[in-house]
Amino acid sequence: MKKLFTSILLLTIALSSCSESEERTEGSMETSSEDEVENSDVTPETNDTEPVEEEIQSKYAYDQDWEMIKEAIINQDISGLGAWAGNDAFDAELFIEMAQEDWVLDALKNTSYDDLEVEEMDSGVFLVFYADITGVDAEGDEYGSSMTLYMSQGDPNLMVEYFIAAG
């Protein structure tokens, strides 16, 4: 019985010793990974490249909108222009038909977003594209025609609201 008791005691000590060894190993692994995290916070990695500043971009790209509106008019893209309509009353087909005069197309091609005029009215503030032509006919009579397109600065894009054609 003494041998059995001694064997059990030795087995218990052996198991206990193995268990402590595993706990130390796991503990040291946890400690080392915690040390790595702490060390990485304390010692930043060195990077030879210069930090790049992020460019802040506006959600408004009215200048690009204007270029796409012009392209739709020049290419006679009725649905393309209609997509920019700010209301159901805007007739893209009629505007494109009337804007196919050389003097209107030339003015469109030569007008940048910065060239658009700002006009304040009772109904709001509009960006205005304006084209006109004047001259004298063969009989000596003066003539003139103009085309005006009114746009509003919507959120987040330009909206074509209405136009006036005269002449």
Residue pairs with C-beta under 8 A, 6 or more apart in sequence:
59 156
60 153
60 155
60 156
60 157
61 156
61 157
62 113
62 127
62 153
62 157
62 158
63 112
63 113
63 114
65 84
65 157
65 158
66 112
66 113
66 116
66 151
66 158
67 113
68 80
68 84
69 81
69 84
69 151
69 158
69 160
70 108
70 109
70 111
71 77
71 80
72 80
72 81
72 83
72 84
72 96
73 81
73 95
73 96
73 99
73 105
73 108
74 105
74 108
74 109
76 96
76 100
77 96
78 92
78 93
78 96
79 92
81 92
81 95
81 96
81 160
82 90
82 92
84 151
84 157
84 158
84 159
84 160
85 92
85 159
85 160
86 151
86 152
86 154
86 159
86 160
86 161
87 161
87 162
89 162
90 160
90 161
90 162
90 163
92 160
95 149
95 163
98 104
98 147
98 163
98 165
99 105
99 108
99 147
101 133
101 145
101 147
103 131
103 132
103 133
103 145
104 131
104 147
106 131
107 129
107 130
107 131
107 147
108 129
108 131
111 129
116 127
116 128
116 129
116 151
117 127
117 128
117 130
118 125
118 126
118 127
118 128
119 125
119 126
119 127
119 128
119 150
120 126
124 152
125 152
125 153
126 150
126 151
126 152
126 161
127 150
127 151
127 152
127 153
127 158
128 148
128 149
128 150
128 151
129 148
129 149
129 151
130 146
130 147
130 148
130 149
131 146
131 147
131 148
132 144
132 145
132 146
132 147
133 144
133 145
133 146
133 167
134 142
134 143
134 144
135 142
135 143
135 144
136 142
136 143
137 143
143 167
144 166
144 167
145 165
145 166
145 167
146 164
146 165
146 166
146 167
147 163
147 164
147 165
147 166
148 163
148 164
148 165
149 160
149 163
150 160
150 161
150 162
150 163
150 164
151 158
151 159
151 160
151 161
152 158
152 159
152 161
153 159
